[in-house]
């Protein structure tokens, strides 16, 4: 089966070597100039996000035992639906959340959501390369904020990776070849990696070792930083062999293992806490469960591994031994379908967040547990 090519400019640019990107960068700047003007930081009232809705979409479908249920979509300002006197505020919000209402044409919504993370305190962070901003959804406050140049004087060009560490939010900017460190209010603390990283993409935090891992797509390795911004180590080099990388993108660290989307090698590589190779998940192929352009990666409380397969528009789920369990998605715009999924995140309540990039939304699912 051959799928017609519909890869976006940003998707292709993530994999370009730095020397071949000047024209691409100029085109990107011109493209974004018309859509990157965002008003200063605002807060929009939103009810709390809770699992369960009238859509009742589950995977696998009955009569099989369901393992995942669809929660809804996050867009941005469109979620802050106005109170409908006939349906009530909560019903109106839920309709917007699950995609039953059309988005507002004038809303400040996501354009190209990339990596996602949460901080364990009710905040979800989304790096949006199209908006040149970071969207912050605060579930406890029922609000969301936009961090960008006009609101906080931070000149993002192409924010892609985001990670929360202690009381800081770390953002990778692939075009500027920088890593920003922000405080909880989104104010710039400092920049990291200048002259060290070539094209930083994915980012993850090791809470035990107090380390920040950054996948350097342009340099085909993983760079390890301390919380002070000092470079500690470099893992991997260019190639197709075990422990070697070819355009690594997103990463996830959990329980002493770093999982790396080795995108152009069409696999997930696993490294231990010392940077030694420990295994591979997935392989190149044309069948569901095979990989072509893996991007986002995340793990749930049972140790299941989620990988967004951006070329074939699904999320595959492996167990801790690398065995395929099931897949979610397929090409489309309906709930549970994707168009070039990128970043992935699983929070401490086992809610799965998928950056559905070309559909300009975050799709949310609840992992229901079970073998």
Kinemage of the C-alpha trace (Angstrom):
@kinemage 1
@onewidth
@group {chain A} dominant
@subgroup {mainchain}
@vectorlist {calphas} color= white
{ca unk a 1} P 0.000 0.000 0.000
{ca unk a 2} L 1.385 3.392 -0.982
{ca unk a 3} L -0.022 6.428 0.757
{ca unk a 4} L -0.136 9.737 -1.165
{ca unk a 5} L 2.380 12.164 0.236
{ca unk a 6} L 0.874 14.999 2.241
{ca unk a 7} L 3.719 15.765 4.619
{ca unk a 8} L 3.699 19.311 5.914
{ca unk a 9} L 6.500 21.850 5.520
{ca unk a 10} L 7.227 21.695 9.259
{ca unk a 11} L 7.377 17.888 9.275
{ca unk a 12} L 9.927 17.897 6.461
{ca unk a 13} L 11.915 20.728 8.035
{ca unk a 14} L 12.318 18.780 11.288
{ca unk a 15} L 14.449 16.267 9.388
{ca unk a 16} L 16.501 18.655 7.274
{ca unk a 17} L 20.217 19.001 8.042
{ca unk a 18} L 21.060 22.444 9.302
{ca unk a 19} L 23.162 23.323 6.260
{ca unk a 20} L 20.204 22.731 3.970
{ca unk a 21} L 17.698 24.826 5.851
{ca unk a 22} L 18.371 28.545 5.065
{ca unk a 23} L 15.774 28.660 2.295
{ca unk a 24} L 13.371 26.548 4.343
{ca unk a 25} L 13.778 28.901 7.291
{ca unk a 26} L 13.069 31.947 5.115
{ca unk a 27} L 9.955 30.277 3.711
{ca unk a 28} L 8.858 29.372 7.212
{ca unk a 29} L 9.285 32.929 8.414
{ca unk a 30} L 7.264 34.252 5.501
{ca unk a 31} L 4.570 31.645 6.043
{ca unk a 32} L 4.241 32.339 9.731
{ca unk a 33} L 4.395 36.110 9.488
{ca unk a 34} L 0.731 36.313 8.555
{ca unk a 35} L -0.496 33.941 11.270
{ca unk a 36} L 1.796 34.510 14.250
{ca unk a 37} L 0.272 37.738 15.504
{ca unk a 38} L -1.304 36.745 18.807
{ca unk a 39} L -2.829 39.114 21.356
{ca unk a 40} L -1.173 39.486 24.761
{ca unk a 41} L -1.614 36.727 27.320
{ca unk a 42} L -5.241 36.130 28.210
{ca unk a 43} L -7.110 33.729 30.454
{ca unk a 44} L -10.309 32.102 29.233
{ca unk a 45} L -12.703 30.483 31.669
{ca unk a 46} L -13.064 26.743 31.145
{ca unk a 47} L -14.658 24.018 33.303
{ca unk a 48} L -12.406 21.207 34.512
{ca unk a 49} L -11.626 18.451 32.045
{ca unk a 50} L -13.039 15.130 33.208
{ca unk a 51} L -13.170 11.727 31.476
{ca unk a 52} L -16.506 10.676 30.040
{ca unk a 53} L -18.863 12.267 27.560
{ca unk a 54} L -21.881 11.495 25.444
{ca unk a 55} L -19.762 10.356 22.511
{ca unk a 56} L -19.055 6.994 24.254
{ca unk a 57} L -16.243 6.129 21.849
{ca unk a 58} L -14.030 3.292 23.075
{ca unk a 59} L -11.208 1.099 21.746
{ca unk a 60} L -11.389 -1.710 20.967
{ca unk a 61} L -15.037 -1.629 19.928
{ca unk a 62} L -17.615 -3.898 21.626
{ca unk a 63} L -17.872 -6.776 22.267
{ca unk a 64} L -14.155 -6.569 23.096
{ca unk a 65} L -13.176 -5.260 26.526
{ca unk a 66} L -12.539 -1.483 26.150
{ca unk a 67} L -9.036 -0.246 26.984
{ca unk a 68} L -9.389 3.418 25.959
{ca unk a 69} L -12.201 5.930 25.911
{ca unk a 70} L -12.276 9.200 24.007
{ca unk a 71} L -12.386 12.315 26.201
{ca unk a 72} L -12.342 15.190 23.741
{ca unk a 73} L -10.249 17.775 21.904
{ca unk a 74} L -8.359 20.826 23.054
{ca unk a 75} L -8.163 23.634 20.511
{ca unk a 76} L -7.577 26.818 22.515
{ca unk a 77} L -10.014 29.698 22.744
{ca unk a 78} L -12.694 27.671 20.953
{ca unk a 79} L -12.957 25.480 24.062
{ca unk a 80} L -14.032 28.506 26.049
{ca unk a 81} L -17.518 28.242 24.592
{ca unk a 82} L -19.978 30.928 25.612
{ca unk a 83} L -22.768 29.903 27.947
{ca unk a 84} L -25.732 28.701 25.946
{ca unk a 85} L -28.918 29.561 27.807
{ca unk a 86} L -30.689 26.553 26.368
{ca unk a 87} L -28.020 23.963 27.000
{ca unk a 88} L -26.174 25.373 29.986
{ca unk a 89} L -22.520 26.303 30.375
{ca unk a 90} L -21.176 22.816 31.073
{ca unk a 91} L -23.059 21.235 28.183
{ca unk a 92} L -21.851 23.983 25.878
{ca unk a 93} L -18.254 23.431 26.988
{ca unk a 94} L -18.493 19.656 26.602
{ca unk a 95} L -19.880 20.086 23.089
{ca unk a 96} L -16.836 22.188 22.188
{ca unk a 97} L -14.490 19.757 23.920
{ca unk a 98} L -15.667 16.696 22.022
{ca unk a 99} L -15.802 18.539 18.734
{ca unk a 100} L -19.560 18.775 18.326
{ca unk a 101} L -19.414 22.539 17.806
{ca unk a 102} L -17.490 24.243 15.042
{ca unk a 103} L -14.501 26.315 16.006
{ca unk a 104} L -14.864 30.051 16.125
{ca unk a 105} L -13.297 31.703 13.106
{ca unk a 106} L -11.821 34.476 15.254
{ca unk a 107} L -10.541 32.194 18.022
{ca unk a 108} L -6.879 32.024 19.015
{ca unk a 109} L -6.467 28.269 18.609
{ca unk a 110} L -3.619 25.838 18.075
{ca unk a 111} L -2.063 25.804 14.610
{ca unk a 112} L 0.735 23.212 14.697
{ca unk a 113} L 0.858 21.583 18.149
{ca unk a 114} L 4.040 19.640 18.820
{ca unk a 115} L 5.217 18.181 22.147
{ca unk a 116} L 2.899 18.126 25.171
{ca unk a 117} L 3.596 17.774 28.893
{ca unk a 118} L 1.929 18.384 32.251
{ca unk a 119} L 3.353 19.428 35.593
{ca unk a 120} L 1.328 17.271 38.003
{ca unk a 121} L -0.432 20.376 39.315
{ca unk a 122} L -3.200 20.635 36.765
{ca unk a 123} L -1.346 22.451 33.991
{ca unk a 124} L -0.880 21.126 30.471
{ca unk a 125} L 1.755 22.741 28.233
{ca unk a 126} L 1.667 22.552 24.428
{ca unk a 127} L 4.486 23.829 22.210
{ca unk a 128} L 2.979 25.253 19.007
{ca unk a 129} L 5.458 25.921 16.212
{ca unk a 130} L 2.758 27.504 14.037
{ca unk a 131} L 1.726 30.057 16.664
{ca unk a 132} L 5.353 30.516 17.755
{ca unk a 133} L 3.995 30.131 21.259
{ca unk a 134} L 3.338 27.819 24.178
{ca unk a 135} L -0.286 27.181 25.142
{ca unk a 136} L -0.902 26.577 28.841
{ca unk a 137} L -4.174 24.892 29.840
{ca unk a 138} L -4.790 25.178 33.586
{ca unk a 139} L -7.399 22.602 34.551
{ca unk a 140} L -7.673 23.632 38.186
{ca unk a 141} L -8.187 27.308 37.406
{ca unk a 142} L -10.310 26.530 34.357
{ca unk a 143} L -8.229 28.896 32.217
{ca unk a 144} L -5.653 28.893 29.484
{ca unk a 145} L -2.800 31.241 28.660
{ca unk a 146} L -0.589 31.945 25.674
{ca unk a 147} L 3.126 32.473 26.178
{ca unk a 148} L 4.769 34.185 23.206
{ca unk a 149} L 6.692 37.275 22.185
{ca unk a 150} L 3.767 39.670 22.466
{ca unk a 151} L 2.778 38.457 25.928
{ca unk a 152} L 6.164 37.768 27.535
{ca unk a 153} L 8.746 39.222 25.136
{ca unk a 154} L 10.097 35.732 24.341
{ca unk a 155} L 10.993 35.569 20.631
{ca unk a 156} L 10.067 31.977 19.839
{ca unk a 157} L 10.612 31.034 16.210
{ca unk a 158} L 9.782 27.322 16.164
{ca unk a 159} L 9.046 25.914 19.647
{ca unk a 160} L 8.754 22.133 19.413
{ca unk a 161} L 9.730 20.412 22.667
{ca unk a 162} L 8.421 21.153 26.156
{ca unk a 163} L 9.229 19.636 29.556
{ca unk a 164} L 8.466 20.573 33.150
{ca unk a 165} L 11.282 20.224 35.668
{ca unk a 166} L 10.946 21.258 39.324
{ca unk a 167} L 9.666 24.855 38.996
{ca unk a 168} L 10.803 25.490 35.437
{ca unk a 169} L 9.417 24.907 31.964
{ca unk a 170} L 11.996 24.039 29.301
{ca unk a 171} L 11.262 24.761 25.631
{ca unk a 172} L 13.321 23.699 22.608
{ca unk a 173} L 13.353 26.013 19.601
{ca unk a 174} L 14.471 24.065 16.544
{ca unk a 175} L 15.134 27.040 14.276
{ca unk a 176} L 16.947 29.202 16.811
{ca unk a 177} L 18.968 26.192 18.082
{ca unk a 178} L 18.224 27.201 21.651
{ca unk a 179} L 16.573 25.830 24.753
{ca unk a 180} L 14.575 28.316 26.816
{ca unk a 181} L 14.123 27.938 30.560
{ca unk a 182} L 11.011 29.723 31.887
{ca unk a 183} L 9.608 30.257 35.362
{ca unk a 184} L 6.043 29.118 36.304
{ca unk a 185} L 4.628 32.416 34.973
{ca unk a 186} L 6.340 31.933 31.618
{ca unk a 187} L 9.024 34.557 32.191
{ca unk a 188} L 12.431 33.880 30.692
{ca unk a 189} L 15.029 32.685 33.210
{ca unk a 190} L 17.843 31.904 30.780
{ca unk a 191} L 18.738 30.115 27.546
{ca unk a 192} L 20.668 26.870 27.307
{ca unk a 193} L 22.647 25.117 24.588
{ca unk a 194} L 23.817 28.054 22.480
{ca unk a 195} L 26.603 26.792 20.228
{ca unk a 196} L 26.071 23.251 21.554
{ca unk a 197} L 22.800 22.040 20.059
{ca unk a 198} L 22.244 22.024 16.292
{ca unk a 199} L 18.518 21.326 16.013
{ca unk a 200} L 16.977 20.531 19.409
{ca unk a 201} L 13.605 18.807 19.166
{ca unk a 202} L 12.314 16.480 21.905
{ca unk a 203} L 13.022 17.088 25.564
{ca unk a 204} L 12.447 15.067 28.740
{ca unk a 205} L 13.246 15.343 32.459
{ca unk a 206} L 14.909 12.795 34.741
{ca unk a 207} L 13.612 13.676 38.202
{ca unk a 208} L 15.909 11.215 40.018
{ca unk a 209} L 19.108 12.276 38.280
{ca unk a 210} L 18.092 15.947 37.980
{ca unk a 211} L 18.942 15.885 34.266
{ca unk a 212} L 17.402 17.241 31.079
{ca unk a 213} L 17.585 15.101 27.945
{ca unk a 214} L 17.386 16.810 24.548
{ca unk a 215} L 17.213 15.012 21.208
{ca unk a 216} L 19.390 16.894 18.749
{ca unk a 217} L 17.831 16.030 15.391
{ca unk a 218} L 20.497 17.908 13.468
{ca unk a 219} L 23.403 16.252 15.266
{ca unk a 220} L 21.932 12.720 15.519
{ca unk a 221} L 22.464 12.358 19.241
{ca unk a 222} L 21.008 12.951 22.699
{ca unk a 223} L 22.496 15.765 24.755
{ca unk a 224} L 22.270 15.606 28.524
{ca unk a 225} L 22.161 18.826 30.561
{ca unk a 226} L 22.143 19.576 34.259
{ca unk a 227} L 19.420 21.784 35.706
{ca unk a 228} L 21.902 24.643 35.675
{ca unk a 229} L 22.208 24.355 31.901
{ca unk a 230} L 25.646 22.728 31.803
{ca unk a 231} L 26.275 19.970 29.243
{ca unk a 232} L 26.908 16.695 31.089
{ca unk a 233} L 27.070 14.064 28.368
{ca unk a 234} L 26.305 13.183 24.744
{ca unk a 235} L 24.716 9.837 23.812
{ca unk a 236} L 24.725 8.189 20.403
{ca unk a 237} L 26.092 8.988 16.972
{ca unk a 238} L 24.997 8.761 13.343
{ca unk a 239} L 24.099 5.391 11.842
{ca unk a 240} L 21.640 2.479 11.558
{ca unk a 241} L 23.198 0.125 14.122
{ca unk a 242} L 22.087 -0.452 17.701
{ca unk a 243} L 22.658 2.700 19.726
{ca unk a 244} L 23.080 4.825 16.598
{ca unk a 245} L 20.545 7.429 15.473
{ca unk a 246} L 19.198 8.965 12.287
{ca unk a 247} L 17.171 12.137 12.912
{ca unk a 248} L 15.913 11.448 16.450
{ca unk a 249} L 12.840 13.501 17.315
{ca unk a 250} L 10.748 13.086 20.472
{ca unk a 251} L 11.865 11.300 23.627
{ca unk a 252} L 10.485 10.078 26.957
{ca unk a 253} L 12.285 9.150 30.180
{ca unk a 254} L 10.684 6.809 32.709
{ca unk a 255} L 11.913 4.337 35.340
{ca unk a 256} L 15.577 4.558 34.369
{ca unk a 257} L 15.009 4.223 30.628
{ca unk a 258} L 15.157 6.817 27.863
{ca unk a 259} L 12.947 6.046 24.855
{ca unk a 260} L 14.008 7.768 21.626
{ca unk a 261} L 12.013 8.081 18.392
{ca unk a 262} L 14.750 7.259 15.919
{ca unk a 263} L 12.641 8.643 13.085
{ca unk a 264} L 14.564 7.943 9.883
{ca unk a 265} L 15.635 4.529 11.199
{ca unk a 266} L 11.882 3.833 11.725
{ca unk a 267} L 12.222 2.505 15.270
{ca unk a 268} L 12.219 3.334 18.955
{ca unk a 269} L 15.540 2.877 20.718
{ca unk a 270} L 15.854 2.379 24.462
{ca unk a 271} L 18.830 3.547 26.537
{ca unk a 272} L 19.494 3.008 30.227
{ca unk a 273} L 20.296 5.740 32.722
{ca unk a 274} L 23.988 5.608 31.719
{ca unk a 275} L 23.304 5.977 27.996
{ca unk a 276} L 23.900 2.336 27.091
{ca unk a 277} L 21.698 0.742 24.424
{ca unk a 278} L 19.082 -1.638 25.878
{ca unk a 279} L 16.709 -2.523 23.071
{ca unk a 280} L 14.513 -1.577 20.139
{ca unk a 281} L 10.758 -1.353 19.665
{ca unk a 282} L 9.081 -1.515 16.270
{ca unk a 283} L 10.456 -1.951 12.798
{ca unk a 284} L 10.016 -0.534 9.327
{ca unk a 285} L 7.054 -1.938 7.406
{ca unk a 286} L 3.649 -1.404 5.802
{ca unk a 287} L 1.385 -3.069 8.356
{ca unk a 288} L -0.322 -1.628 11.427
{ca unk a 289} L 2.235 -1.817 14.200
{ca unk a 290} L 5.135 -1.219 11.843
{ca unk a 291} L 6.785 2.207 11.752
{ca unk a 292} L 7.663 4.631 8.981
{ca unk a 293} L 8.075 8.026 10.706
{ca unk a 294} L 7.698 7.576 14.477
{ca unk a 295} L 7.492 10.865 16.363
{ca unk a 296} L 5.885 11.201 19.797
{ca unk a 297} L 6.479 8.698 22.571
{ca unk a 298} L 5.060 8.241 26.086
{ca unk a 299} L 4.494 5.589 28.762
{ca unk a 300} L 1.549 4.919 31.086
{ca unk a 301} L 1.443 3.623 34.661
{ca unk a 302} L 1.426 -0.008 33.469
{ca unk a 303} L 4.579 0.488 31.429
{ca unk a 304} L 2.807 0.430 28.067
{ca unk a 305} L 4.671 2.392 25.398
{ca unk a 306} L 2.794 4.725 23.032
{ca unk a 307} L 4.271 5.811 19.695
{ca unk a 308} L 2.696 8.261 17.253
{ca unk a 309} L 3.278 7.011 13.717
{ca unk a 310} L 3.087 10.315 11.877
{ca unk a 311} L 3.110 8.959 8.331
{ca unk a 312} L 0.248 6.480 8.694
{ca unk a 313} L -1.746 8.578 11.184
{ca unk a 314} L -2.113 6.239 14.116
{ca unk a 315} L -0.825 5.673 17.637
{ca unk a 316} L 0.554 2.217 18.320
{ca unk a 317} L 0.690 0.700 21.803
{ca unk a 318} L 3.370 -1.771 22.858
{ca unk a 319} L 3.805 -3.491 26.199
{ca unk a 320} L 7.026 -3.200 28.176
{ca unk a 321} L 8.508 -6.149 26.262
{ca unk a 322} L 7.991 -4.416 22.932
{ca unk a 323} L 5.050 -6.587 21.861
{ca unk a 324} L 2.313 -4.850 19.869
{ca unk a 325} L -0.933 -4.580 21.834
{ca unk a 326} L -3.180 -2.441 19.626
{ca unk a 327} L -3.432 0.763 17.634
{ca unk a 328} L -5.571 3.888 17.806
{ca unk a 329} L -6.502 6.208 15.000
{ca unk a 330} L -6.249 6.216 11.242
{ca unk a 331} L -6.452 9.130 8.825
{ca unk a 332} L -9.341 11.569 9.244
{ca unk a 333} L -10.874 14.380 11.239
{ca unk a 334} L -13.397 12.503 13.376
{ca unk a 335} L -12.811 11.824 17.093
{ca unk a 336} L -10.116 9.190 17.370
{ca unk a 337} L -8.692 9.904 13.910
{ca unk a 338} L -5.483 11.818 13.209
{ca unk a 339} L -3.704 13.824 10.573
{ca unk a 340} L 0.040 13.662 11.203
{ca unk a 341} L 0.161 13.000 14.957
{ca unk a 342} L 3.354 14.255 16.568
{ca unk a 343} L 3.839 14.738 20.329
{ca unk a 344} L 2.473 12.336 22.964
{ca unk a 345} L 2.009 12.599 26.710
{ca unk a 346} L 0.450 10.455 29.459
{ca unk a 347} L -0.347 12.279 32.716
{ca unk a 348} L -0.497 10.922 36.268
{ca unk a 349} L -4.162 9.971 35.758
{ca unk a 350} L -3.322 7.890 32.670
{ca unk a 351} L -4.923 10.367 30.300
{ca unk a 352} L -3.270 10.141 26.885
{ca unk a 353} L -2.719 13.377 24.938
{ca unk a 354} L -1.962 13.250 21.207
{ca unk a 355} L -0.817 16.292 19.231
{ca unk a 356} L -2.969 15.890 16.134
{ca unk a 357} L -0.918 18.424 14.240
{ca unk a 358} L -2.604 18.915 10.871
{ca unk a 359} L -6.041 18.764 12.541
{ca unk a 360} L -4.749 21.593 14.790
{ca unk a 361} L -5.838 20.029 18.077
{ca unk a 362} L -4.884 17.896 21.044
{ca unk a 363} L -6.865 14.640 21.155
{ca unk a 364} L -7.415 13.209 24.642
{ca unk a 365} L -8.086 9.606 25.662
{ca unk a 366} L -8.474 7.806 28.983
{ca unk a 367} L -6.504 4.604 29.492
{ca unk a 368} L -8.879 2.229 31.269
{ca unk a 369} L -6.272 -0.304 32.365
{ca unk a 370} L -6.260 -4.076 32.045
{ca unk a 371} L -3.950 -6.647 30.507
